[in-house]
Amino acid sequence: MTDEELIVTIQHVYTVPTWTTRIGYCGSQSRAFFREQGWDWFQFLQDGIPASKLLATGNALAAHLVAHARAVEEARDGSQA
């Protein structure tokens, strides 16, 4: 699955492992990140976002989210990286 094909969803945001004991990224900070990028949060909630778009930001947390989404989707599909 390519970065263009992989769609990151809100479920990935709320289930990504973090560096603390918490699971998932903060909703308000995620919305703020989208706002900073000029992206529509509500569009994301409906359709997700291509992983390539997140990776293009160069943000380490976005890259971590993409890695999580890839692992989840590959496990679901039974495919391997």
PDB file of N, CA, C and O in Angstrom:
ATOM      1  N   MET A   1       0.837  -1.170   0.000  1.00  0.00           N
ATOM      2  CA  MET A   1       0.000   0.000   0.000  1.00  0.00           C
ATOM      3  C   MET A   1       0.890   1.244   0.000  1.00  0.00           C
ATOM      4  O   MET A   1       1.770   1.385   0.849  1.00  0.00           O
ATOM      5  N   THR A   2       0.657   2.129  -0.943  1.00  0.00           N
ATOM      6  CA  THR A   2       1.474   3.340  -1.036  1.00  0.00           C
ATOM      7  C   THR A   2       0.934   4.417  -0.105  1.00  0.00           C
ATOM      8  O   THR A   2      -0.166   4.300   0.433  1.00  0.00           O
ATOM      9  N   ASP A   3       1.733   5.472   0.075  1.00  0.00           N
ATOM     10  CA  ASP A   3       1.304   6.598   0.898  1.00  0.00           C
ATOM     11  C   ASP A   3       0.128   7.334   0.272  1.00  0.00           C
ATOM     12  O   ASP A   3      -0.654   7.964   0.984  1.00  0.00           O
ATOM     13  N   GLU A   4      -0.010   7.263  -1.044  1.00  0.00           N
ATOM     14  CA  GLU A   4      -1.157   7.866  -1.729  1.00  0.00           C
ATOM     15  C   GLU A   4      -2.423   7.057  -1.466  1.00  0.00           C
ATOM     16  O   GLU A   4      -3.510   7.619  -1.337  1.00  0.00           O
ATOM     17  N   GLU A   5      -2.278   5.747  -1.387  1.00  0.00           N
ATOM     18  CA  GLU A   5      -3.429   4.861  -1.205  1.00  0.00           C
ATOM     19  C   GLU A   5      -3.888   4.773   0.247  1.00  0.00           C
ATOM     20  O   GLU A   5      -5.077   4.606   0.518  1.00  0.00           O
ATOM     21  N   LEU A   6      -2.944   4.887   1.176  1.00  0.00           N
ATOM     22  CA  LEU A   6      -3.276   4.758   2.591  1.00  0.00           C
ATOM     23  C   LEU A   6      -4.048   5.987   3.053  1.00  0.00           C
ATOM     24  O   LEU A   6      -3.579   7.118   2.921  1.00  0.00           O
ATOM     25  N   ILE A   7      -5.239   5.751   3.598  1.00  0.00           N
ATOM     26  CA  ILE A   7      -6.055   6.838   4.131  1.00  0.00           C
ATOM     27  C   ILE A   7      -6.023   6.756   5.650  1.00  0.00           C
ATOM     28  O   ILE A   7      -6.389   5.739   6.238  1.00  0.00           O
ATOM     29  N   VAL A   8      -5.586   7.828   6.268  1.00  0.00           N
ATOM     30  CA  VAL A   8      -5.543   7.931   7.724  1.00  0.00           C
ATOM     31  C   VAL A   8      -6.889   8.488   8.181  1.00  0.00           C
ATOM     32  O   VAL A   8      -7.380   9.475   7.634  1.00  0.00           O
ATOM     33  N   THR A   9      -7.478   7.847   9.187  1.00  0.00           N
ATOM     34  CA  THR A   9      -8.806   8.234   9.664  1.00  0.00           C
ATOM     35  C   THR A   9      -8.760   8.707  11.113  1.00  0.00           C
ATOM     36  O   THR A   9      -7.729   8.628  11.781  1.00  0.00           O
ATOM     37  N   ILE A  10      -9.892   9.196  11.572  1.00  0.00           N
ATOM     38  CA  ILE A  10      -9.989   9.641  12.964  1.00  0.00           C
ATOM     39  C   ILE A  10      -9.769   8.460  13.920  1.00  0.00           C
ATOM     40  O   ILE A  10      -9.261   8.648  15.025  1.00  0.00           O
ATOM     41  N   GLN A  11     -10.146   7.256  13.505  1.00  0.00           N
ATOM     42  CA  GLN A  11      -9.907   6.090  14.357  1.00  0.00           C
ATOM     43  C   GLN A  11      -8.414   5.877  14.579  1.00  0.00           C
ATOM     44  O   GLN A  11      -7.994   5.469  15.662  1.00  0.00           O
ATOM     45  N   HIS A  12      -7.616   6.153  13.556  1.00  0.00           N
ATOM     46  CA  HIS A  12      -6.165   6.046  13.718  1.00  0.00           C
ATOM     47  C   HIS A  12      -5.661   7.108  14.699  1.00  0.00           C
ATOM     48  O   HIS A  12      -4.799   6.833  15.534  1.00  0.00           O
ATOM     49  N   VAL A  13      -6.199   8.310  14.590  1.00  0.00           N
ATOM     50  CA  VAL A  13      -5.787   9.403  15.488  1.00  0.00           C
ATOM     51  C   VAL A  13      -6.052   9.022  16.939  1.00  0.00           C
ATOM     52  O   VAL A  13      -5.211   9.254  17.808  1.00  0.00           O
ATOM     53  N   TYR A  14      -7.214   8.441  17.201  1.00  0.00           N
ATOM     54  CA  TYR A  14      -7.603   8.138  18.572  1.00  0.00           C
ATOM     55  C   TYR A  14      -7.047   6.818  19.100  1.00  0.00           C
ATOM     56  O   TYR A  14      -7.258   6.488  20.267  1.00  0.00           O
ATOM     57  N   THR A  15      -6.340   6.056  18.260  1.00  0.00           N
ATOM     58  CA  THR A  15      -5.769   4.786  18.726  1.00  0.00           C
ATOM     59  C   THR A  15      -4.253   4.719  18.600  1.00  0.00           C
ATOM     60  O   THR A  15      -3.655   3.696  18.934  1.00  0.00           O
ATOM     61  N   VAL A  16      -3.623   5.781  18.127  1.00  0.00           N
ATOM     62  CA  VAL A  16      -2.173   5.771  17.954  1.00  0.00           C
ATOM     63  C   VAL A  16      -1.482   5.693  19.326  1.00  0.00           C
ATOM     64  O   VAL A  16      -1.832   6.445  20.236  1.00  0.00           O
ATOM     65  N   PRO A  17      -0.515   4.798  19.475  1.00  0.00           N
ATOM     66  CA  PRO A  17       0.242   4.748  20.730  1.00  0.00           C
ATOM     67  C   PRO A  17       1.076   6.025  20.881  1.00  0.00           C
ATOM     68  O   PRO A  17       1.644   6.527  19.910  1.00  0.00           O
ATOM     69  N   THR A  18       1.138   6.527  22.083  1.00  0.00           N
ATOM     70  CA  THR A  18       1.935   7.736  22.329  1.00  0.00           C
ATOM     71  C   THR A  18       3.119   7.391  23.227  1.00  0.00           C
ATOM     72  O   THR A  18       3.298   6.237  23.616  1.00  0.00           O
ATOM     73  N   TRP A  19       3.900   8.372  23.542  1.00  0.00           N
ATOM     74  CA  TRP A  19       5.107   8.191  24.352  1.00  0.00           C
ATOM     75  C   TRP A  19       4.769   8.185  25.839  1.00  0.00           C
ATOM     76  O   TRP A  19       5.658   8.040  26.678  1.00  0.00           O
ATOM     77  N   THR A  20       3.483   8.343  26.171  1.00  0.00           N
ATOM     78  CA  THR A  20       3.032   8.265  27.562  1.00  0.00           C
ATOM     79  C   THR A  20       2.189   7.002  27.714  1.00  0.00           C
ATOM     80  O   THR A  20       2.189   6.148  26.828  1.00  0.00           O
ATOM     81  N   THR A  21       1.492   6.881  28.797  1.00  0.00           N
ATOM     82  CA  THR A  21       0.609   5.734  28.995  1.00  0.00           C
ATOM     83  C   THR A  21      -0.726   5.920  28.277  1.00  0.00           C
ATOM     84  O   THR A  21      -1.531   4.991  28.217  1.00  0.00           O
ATOM     85  N   ARG A  22      -0.960   7.097  27.742  1.00  0.00           N
ATOM     86  CA  ARG A  22      -2.209   7.363  27.024  1.00  0.00           C
ATOM     87  C   ARG A  22      -2.165   6.773  25.614  1.00  0.00           C
ATOM     88  O   ARG A  22      -1.100   6.587  25.025  1.00  0.00           O
ATOM     89  N   ILE A  23      -3.346   6.491  25.103  1.00  0.00           N
ATOM     90  CA  ILE A  23      -3.495   6.038  23.721  1.00  0.00           C
ATOM     91  C   ILE A  23      -4.234   7.141  22.971  1.00  0.00           C
ATOM     92  O   ILE A  23      -5.224   7.681  23.467  1.00  0.00           O
ATOM     93  N   GLY A  24      -3.757   7.470  21.789  1.00  0.00           N
ATOM     94  CA  GLY A  24      -4.433   8.453  20.942  1.00  0.00           C
ATOM     95  C   GLY A  24      -3.901   9.858  21.117  1.00  0.00           C
ATOM     96  O   GLY A  24      -3.400  10.240  22.175  1.00  0.00           O
ATOM     97  N   TYR A  25      -4.028  10.613  20.039  1.00  0.00           N
ATOM     98  CA  TYR A  25      -3.641  12.021  20.068  1.00  0.00           C
ATOM     99  C   TYR A  25      -4.805  12.857  20.573  1.00  0.00           C
ATOM    100  O   TYR A  25      -5.967  12.489  20.404  1.00  0.00           O
ATOM    101  N   CYS A  26      -4.490  13.962  21.180  1.00  0.00           N
ATOM    102  CA  CYS A  26      -5.477  14.901  21.699  1.00  0.00           C
ATOM    103  C   CYS A  26      -6.304  15.477  20.545  1.00  0.00           C
ATOM    104  O   CYS A  26      -5.752  15.944  19.549  1.00  0.00           O
ATOM    105  N   GLY A  27      -7.616  15.438  20.690  1.00  0.00           N
ATOM    106  CA  GLY A  27      -8.504  15.943  19.655  1.00  0.00           C
ATOM    107  C   GLY A  27      -8.316  17.419  19.370  1.00  0.00           C
ATOM    108  O   GLY A  27      -8.273  17.823  18.208  1.00  0.00           O
ATOM    109  N   SER A  28      -8.202  18.236  20.417  1.00  0.00           N
ATOM    110  CA  SER A  28      -8.075  19.678  20.188  1.00  0.00           C
ATOM    111  C   SER A  28      -6.738  20.024  19.535  1.00  0.00           C
ATOM    112  O   SER A  28      -6.672  20.924  18.697  1.00  0.00           O
ATOM    113  N   GLN A  29      -5.683  19.324  19.910  1.00  0.00           N
ATOM    114  CA  GLN A  29      -4.381  19.579  19.285  1.00  0.00           C
ATOM    115  C   GLN A  29      -4.360  19.071  17.843  1.00  0.00           C
ATOM    116  O   GLN A  29      -3.715  19.667  16.980  1.00  0.00           O
ATOM    117  N   SER A  30      -5.058  17.983  17.590  1.00  0.00           N
ATOM    118  CA  SER A  30      -5.161  17.470  16.222  1.00  0.00           C
ATOM    119  C   SER A  30      -5.904  18.472  15.344  1.00  0.00           C
ATOM    120  O   SER A  30      -5.491  18.738  14.215  1.00  0.00           O
ATOM    121  N   ARG A  31      -6.995  19.025  15.860  1.00  0.00           N
ATOM    122  CA  ARG A  31      -7.735  20.055  15.108  1.00  0.00           C
ATOM    123  C   ARG A  31      -6.860  21.274  14.861  1.00  0.00           C
ATOM    124  O   ARG A  31      -6.895  21.859  13.779  1.00  0.00           O
ATOM    125  N   ALA A  32      -6.073  21.659  15.869  1.00  0.00           N
ATOM    126  CA  ALA A  32      -5.177  22.808  15.714  1.00  0.00           C
ATOM    127  C   ALA A  32      -4.132  22.540  14.632  1.00  0.00           C
ATOM    128  O   ALA A  32      -3.815  23.431  13.844  1.00  0.00           O
ATOM    129  N   PHE A  33      -3.599  21.325  14.589  1.00  0.00           N
ATOM    130  CA  PHE A  33      -2.635  20.950  13.554  1.00  0.00           C
ATOM    131  C   PHE A  33      -3.270  21.078  12.171  1.00  0.00           C
ATOM    132  O   PHE A  33      -2.657  21.626  11.255  1.00  0.00           O
ATOM    133  N   PHE A  34      -4.478  20.581  12.019  1.00  0.00           N
ATOM    134  CA  PHE A  34      -5.178  20.687  10.740  1.00  0.00           C
ATOM    135  C   PHE A  34      -5.394  22.152  10.368  1.00  0.00           C
ATOM    136  O   PHE A  34      -5.195  22.540   9.216  1.00  0.00           O
ATOM    137  N   ARG A  35      -5.793  22.950  11.326  1.00  0.00           N
ATOM    138  CA  ARG A  35      -6.009  24.382  11.080  1.00  0.00           C
ATOM    139  C   ARG A  35      -4.717  25.045  10.613  1.00  0.00           C
ATOM    140  O   ARG A  35      -4.741  25.849   9.681  1.00  0.00           O
ATOM    141  N   GLU A  36      -3.589  24.720  11.245  1.00  0.00           N
ATOM    142  CA  GLU A  36      -2.284  25.282  10.864  1.00  0.00           C
ATOM    143  C   GLU A  36      -1.920  24.912   9.426  1.00  0.00           C
ATOM    144  O   GLU A  36      -1.276  25.690   8.723  1.00  0.00           O
ATOM    145  N   GLN A  37      -2.337  23.723   8.996  1.00  0.00           N
ATOM    146  CA  GLN A  37      -2.036  23.272   7.632  1.00  0.00           C
ATOM    147  C   GLN A  37      -3.025  23.824   6.616  1.00  0.00           C
ATOM    148  O   GLN A  37      -2.812  23.704   5.410  1.00  0.00           O
ATOM    149  N   GLY A  38      -4.111  24.431   7.102  1.00  0.00           N
ATOM    150  CA  GLY A  38      -5.151  24.933   6.207  1.00  0.00           C
ATOM    151  C   GLY A  38      -6.079  23.828   5.714  1.00  0.00           C
ATOM    152  O   GLY A  38      -6.701  23.959   4.660  1.00  0.00           O
ATOM    153  N   TRP A  39      -6.170  22.742   6.477  1.00  0.00           N
ATOM    154  CA  TRP A  39      -6.990  21.602   6.100  1.00  0.00           C
ATOM    155  C   TRP A  39      -8.325  21.654   6.820  1.00  0.00           C
ATOM    156  O   TRP A  39      -8.441  22.231   7.901  1.00  0.00           O
ATOM    157  N   ASP A  40      -9.326  21.048   6.210  1.00  0.00           N
ATOM    158  CA  ASP A  40     -10.682  21.013   6.748  1.00  0.00           C
ATOM    159  C   ASP A  40     -10.845  19.801   7.677  1.00  0.00           C
ATOM    160  O   ASP A  40     -10.831  18.656   7.226  1.00  0.00           O
ATOM    161  N   TRP A  41     -10.996  20.067   8.955  1.00  0.00           N
ATOM    162  CA  TRP A  41     -11.132  19.002   9.947  1.00  0.00           C
ATOM    163  C   TRP A  41     -12.377  18.153   9.688  1.00  0.00           C
ATOM    164  O   TRP A  41     -12.334  16.928   9.801  1.00  0.00           O
ATOM    165  N   PHE A  42     -13.483  18.809   9.343  1.00  0.00           N
ATOM    166  CA  PHE A  42     -14.726  18.067   9.140  1.00  0.00           C
ATOM    167  C   PHE A  42     -14.665  17.188   7.892  1.00  0.00           C
ATOM    168  O   PHE A  42     -15.273  16.119   7.853  1.00  0.00           O
ATOM    169  N   GLN A  43     -13.945  17.628   6.894  1.00  0.00           N
ATOM    170  CA  GLN A  43     -13.714  16.791   5.708  1.00  0.00           C
ATOM    171  C   GLN A  43     -12.908  15.557   6.102  1.00  0.00           C
ATOM    172  O   GLN A  43     -13.184  14.446   5.650  1.00  0.00           O
ATOM    173  N   PHE A  44     -11.906  15.775   6.953  1.00  0.00           N
ATOM    174  CA  PHE A  44     -11.108  14.656   7.453  1.00  0.00           C
ATOM    175  C   PHE A  44     -11.973  13.655   8.207  1.00  0.00           C
ATOM    176  O   PHE A  44     -11.832  12.447   8.018  1.00  0.00           O
ATOM    177  N   LEU A  45     -12.863  14.145   9.057  1.00  0.00           N
ATOM    178  CA  LEU A  45     -13.728  13.244   9.816  1.00  0.00           C
ATOM    179  C   LEU A  45     -14.567  12.364   8.895  1.00  0.00           C
ATOM    180  O   LEU A  45     -14.829  11.204   9.212  1.00  0.00           O
ATOM    181  N   GLN A  46     -14.979  12.901   7.779  1.00  0.00           N
ATOM    182  CA  GLN A  46     -15.805  12.157   6.834  1.00  0.00           C
ATOM    183  C   GLN A  46     -14.995  11.214   5.950  1.00  0.00           C
ATOM    184  O   GLN A  46     -15.373  10.059   5.750  1.00  0.00           O
ATOM    185  N   ASP A  47     -13.876  11.715   5.424  1.00  0.00           N
ATOM    186  CA  ASP A  47     -13.165  10.995   4.362  1.00  0.00           C
ATOM    187  C   ASP A  47     -11.774  10.506   4.733  1.00  0.00           C
ATOM    188  O   ASP A  47     -11.195   9.708   3.995  1.00  0.00           O
ATOM    189  N   GLY A  48     -11.221  10.955   5.846  1.00  0.00           N
ATOM    190  CA  GLY A  48      -9.834  10.657   6.156  1.00  0.00           C
ATOM    191  C   GLY A  48      -8.925  11.551   5.324  1.00  0.00           C
ATOM    192  O   GLY A  48      -9.384  12.485   4.666  1.00  0.00           O
ATOM    193  N   ILE A  49      -7.633  11.252   5.362  1.00  0.00           N
ATOM    194  CA  ILE A  49      -6.642  12.059   4.640  1.00  0.00           C
ATOM    195  C   ILE A  49      -5.557  11.126   4.115  1.00  0.00           C
ATOM    196  O   ILE A  49      -5.160  10.191   4.810  1.00  0.00           O
ATOM    197  N   PRO A  50      -5.072  11.366   2.901  1.00  0.00           N
ATOM    198  CA  PRO A  50      -3.987  10.518   2.398  1.00  0.00           C
ATOM    199  C   PRO A  50      -2.736  10.634   3.283  1.00  0.00           C
ATOM    200  O   PRO A  50      -2.360  11.726   3.709  1.00  0.00           O
ATOM    201  N   ALA A  51      -2.118   9.509   3.543  1.00  0.00           N
ATOM    202  CA  ALA A  51      -0.900   9.496   4.354  1.00  0.00           C
ATOM    203  C   ALA A  51       0.165  10.413   3.750  1.00  0.00           C
ATOM    204  O   ALA A  51       0.914  11.065   4.477  1.00  0.00           O
ATOM    205  N   SER A  52       0.228  10.457   2.432  1.00  0.00           N
ATOM    206  CA  SER A  52       1.243  11.285   1.767  1.00  0.00           C
ATOM    207  C   SER A  52       1.109  12.756   2.151  1.00  0.00           C
ATOM    208  O   SER A  52       2.110  13.465   2.254  1.00  0.00           O
ATOM    209  N   LYS A  53      -0.101  13.207   2.359  1.00  0.00           N
ATOM    210  CA  LYS A  53      -0.333  14.604   2.736  1.00  0.00           C
ATOM    211  C   LYS A  53       0.193  14.872   4.150  1.00  0.00           C
ATOM    212  O   LYS A  53       0.789  15.918   4.408  1.00  0.00           O
ATOM    213  N   LEU A  54      -0.027  13.935   5.047  1.00  0.00           N
ATOM    214  CA  LEU A  54       0.506  14.073   6.404  1.00  0.00           C
ATOM    215  C   LEU A  54       2.028  14.035   6.397  1.00  0.00           C
ATOM    216  O   LEU A  54       2.674  14.846   7.060  1.00  0.00           O
ATOM    217  N   LEU A  55       2.602  13.097   5.649  1.00  0.00           N
ATOM    218  CA  LEU A  55       4.061  12.975   5.598  1.00  0.00           C
ATOM    219  C   LEU A  55       4.714  14.215   5.003  1.00  0.00           C
ATOM    220  O   LEU A  55       5.821  14.580   5.399  1.00  0.00           O
ATOM    221  N   ALA A  56       4.051  14.857   4.071  1.00  0.00           N
ATOM    222  CA  ALA A  56       4.606  16.050   3.422  1.00  0.00           C
ATOM    223  C   ALA A  56       4.802  17.207   4.395  1.00  0.00           C
ATOM    224  O   ALA A  56       5.549  18.139   4.096  1.00  0.00           O
ATOM    225  N   THR A  57       4.148  17.168   5.549  1.00  0.00           N
ATOM    226  CA  THR A  57       4.320  18.245   6.529  1.00  0.00           C
ATOM    227  C   THR A  57       5.683  18.182   7.208  1.00  0.00           C
ATOM    228  O   THR A  57       6.169  19.187   7.728  1.00  0.00           O
ATOM    229  N   GLY A  58       6.304  16.990   7.205  1.00  0.00           N
ATOM    230  CA  GLY A  58       7.583  16.830   7.900  1.00  0.00           C
ATOM    231  C   GLY A  58       7.437  16.737   9.406  1.00  0.00           C
ATOM    232  O   GLY A  58       8.436  16.739  10.125  1.00  0.00           O
ATOM    233  N   ASN A  59       6.219  16.655   9.888  1.00  0.00           N
ATOM    234  CA  ASN A  59       5.942  16.600  11.319  1.00  0.00           C
ATOM    235  C   ASN A  59       6.159  15.179  11.828  1.00  0.00           C
ATOM    236  O   ASN A  59       5.628  14.225  11.259  1.00  0.00           O
ATOM    237  N   ALA A  60       6.939  15.036  12.897  1.00  0.00           N
ATOM    238  CA  ALA A  60       7.267  13.718  13.437  1.00  0.00           C
ATOM    239  C   ALA A  60       6.029  13.001  13.979  1.00  0.00           C
ATOM    240  O   ALA A  60       5.909  11.784  13.834  1.00  0.00           O
ATOM    241  N   LEU A  61       5.118  13.735  14.596  1.00  0.00           N
ATOM    242  CA  LEU A  61       3.901  13.113  15.110  1.00  0.00           C
ATOM    243  C   LEU A  61       3.013  12.633  13.970  1.00  0.00           C
ATOM    244  O   LEU A  61       2.369  11.590  14.081  1.00  0.00           O
ATOM    245  N   ALA A  62       2.975  13.382  12.883  1.00  0.00           N
ATOM    246  CA  ALA A  62       2.215  12.965  11.703  1.00  0.00           C
ATOM    247  C   ALA A  62       2.822  11.697  11.118  1.00  0.00           C
ATOM    248  O   ALA A  62       2.092  10.788  10.720  1.00  0.00           O
ATOM    249  N   ALA A  63       4.140  11.627  11.062  1.00  0.00           N
ATOM    250  CA  ALA A  63       4.814  10.432  10.541  1.00  0.00           C
ATOM    251  C   ALA A  63       4.532   9.220  11.430  1.00  0.00           C
ATOM    252  O   ALA A  63       4.330   8.112  10.933  1.00  0.00           O
ATOM    253  N   HIS A  64       4.520   9.435  12.741  1.00  0.00           N
ATOM    254  CA  HIS A  64       4.207   8.354  13.682  1.00  0.00           C
ATOM    255  C   HIS A  64       2.767   7.873  13.473  1.00  0.00           C
ATOM    256  O   HIS A  64       2.497   6.673  13.519  1.00  0.00           O
ATOM    257  N   LEU A  65       1.859   8.803  13.246  1.00  0.00           N
ATOM    258  CA  LEU A  65       0.459   8.469  12.981  1.00  0.00           C
ATOM    259  C   LEU A  65       0.330   7.635  11.705  1.00  0.00           C
ATOM    260  O   LEU A  65      -0.414   6.655  11.672  1.00  0.00           O
ATOM    261  N   VAL A  66       1.048   8.022  10.672  1.00  0.00           N
ATOM    262  CA  VAL A  66       1.017   7.275   9.408  1.00  0.00           C
ATOM    263  C   VAL A  66       1.549   5.860   9.618  1.00  0.00           C
ATOM    264  O   VAL A  66       0.975   4.901   9.101  1.00  0.00           O
ATOM    265  N   ALA A  67       2.624   5.720  10.359  1.00  0.00           N
ATOM    266  CA  ALA A  67       3.177   4.389  10.630  1.00  0.00           C
ATOM    267  C   ALA A  67       2.157   3.526  11.370  1.00  0.00           C
ATOM    268  O   ALA A  67       2.015   2.337  11.084  1.00  0.00           O
ATOM    269  N   HIS A  68       1.456   4.128  12.315  1.00  0.00           N
ATOM    270  CA  HIS A  68       0.418   3.410  13.052  1.00  0.00           C
ATOM    271  C   HIS A  68      -0.714   2.995  12.120  1.00  0.00           C
ATOM    272  O   HIS A  68      -1.158   1.848  12.148  1.00  0.00           O
ATOM    273  N   ALA A  69      -1.178   3.927  11.295  1.00  0.00           N
ATOM    274  CA  ALA A  69      -2.264   3.633  10.360  1.00  0.00           C
ATOM    275  C   ALA A  69      -1.864   2.504   9.410  1.00  0.00           C
ATOM    276  O   ALA A  69      -2.662   1.612   9.124  1.00  0.00           O
ATOM    277  N   ARG A  70      -0.636   2.550   8.930  1.00  0.00           N
ATOM    278  CA  ARG A  70      -0.150   1.499   8.020  1.00  0.00           C
ATOM    279  C   ARG A  70      -0.167   0.141   8.721  1.00  0.00           C
ATOM    280  O   ARG A  70      -0.623  -0.850   8.151  1.00  0.00           O
ATOM    281  N   ALA A  71       0.327   0.099   9.946  1.00  0.00           N
ATOM    282  CA  ALA A  71       0.359  -1.166  10.691  1.00  0.00           C
ATOM    283  C   ALA A  71      -1.052  -1.697  10.928  1.00  0.00           C
ATOM    284  O   ALA A  71      -1.292  -2.896  10.785  1.00  0.00           O
ATOM    285  N   VAL A  72      -1.972  -0.832  11.282  1.00  0.00           N
ATOM    286  CA  VAL A  72      -3.359  -1.243  11.523  1.00  0.00           C
ATOM    287  C   VAL A  72      -3.979  -1.792  10.248  1.00  0.00           C
ATOM    288  O   VAL A  72      -4.598  -2.857  10.261  1.00  0.00           O
ATOM    289  N   GLU A  73      -3.815  -1.071   9.155  1.00  0.00           N
ATOM    290  CA  GLU A  73      -4.444  -1.495   7.896  1.00  0.00           C
ATOM    291  C   GLU A  73      -3.801  -2.748   7.332  1.00  0.00           C
ATOM    292  O   GLU A  73      -4.499  -3.589   6.767  1.00  0.00           O
ATOM    293  N   GLU A  74      -2.487  -2.896   7.471  1.00  0.00           N
ATOM    294  CA  GLU A  74      -1.828  -4.108   7.003  1.00  0.00           C
ATOM    295  C   GLU A  74      -2.254  -5.309   7.826  1.00  0.00           C
ATOM    296  O   GLU A  74      -2.427  -6.400   7.283  1.00  0.00           O
ATOM    297  N   ALA A  75      -2.425  -5.125   9.139  1.00  0.00           N
ATOM    298  CA  ALA A  75      -2.896  -6.217   9.991  1.00  0.00           C
ATOM    299  C   ALA A  75      -4.327  -6.597   9.622  1.00  0.00           C
ATOM    300  O   ALA A  75      -4.678  -7.777   9.614  1.00  0.00           O
ATOM    301  N   ARG A  76      -5.140  -5.610   9.320  1.00  0.00           N
ATOM    302  CA  ARG A  76      -6.527  -5.850   8.927  1.00  0.00           C
ATOM    303  C   ARG A  76      -6.597  -6.605   7.603  1.00  0.00           C
ATOM    304  O   ARG A  76      -7.408  -7.516   7.437  1.00  0.00           O
ATOM    305  N   ASP A  77      -5.729  -6.209   6.657  1.00  0.00           N
ATOM    306  CA  ASP A  77      -5.733  -6.816   5.330  1.00  0.00           C
ATOM    307  C   ASP A  77      -4.934  -8.107   5.269  1.00  0.00           C
ATOM    308  O   ASP A  77      -5.042  -8.864   4.305  1.00  0.00           O
ATOM    309  N   GLY A  78      -4.132  -8.359   6.300  1.00  0.00           N
ATOM    310  CA  GLY A  78      -3.298  -9.545   6.295  1.00  0.00           C
ATOM    311  C   GLY A  78      -2.080  -9.410   5.402  1.00  0.00           C
ATOM    312  O   GLY A  78      -1.429 -10.405   5.085  1.00  0.00           O
ATOM    313  N   SER A  79      -1.761  -8.170   4.987  1.00  0.00           N
ATOM    314  CA  SER A  79      -0.590  -7.951   4.131  1.00  0.00           C
ATOM    315  C   SER A  79       0.618  -7.594   4.981  1.00  0.00           C
ATOM    316  O   SER A  79       0.507  -7.370   6.186  1.00  0.00           O
ATOM    317  N   GLN A  80       1.765  -7.546   4.334  1.00  0.00           N
ATOM    318  CA  GLN A  80       3.000  -7.202   5.026  1.00  0.00           C
ATOM    319  C   GLN A  80       3.654  -6.047   4.318  1.00  0.00           C
ATOM    320  O   GLN A  80       3.500  -5.873   3.109  1.00  0.00           O
ATOM    321  N   ALA A  81       4.385  -5.258   5.075  1.00  0.00           N
ATOM    322  CA  ALA A  81       5.080  -4.081   4.519  1.00  0.00           C
ATOM    323  C   ALA A  81       6.185  -4.502   3.588  1.00  0.00           C
ATOM    324  O   ALA A  81       6.877  -3.652   3.028  1.00  0.00           O
TER     325      ALA A  81
END
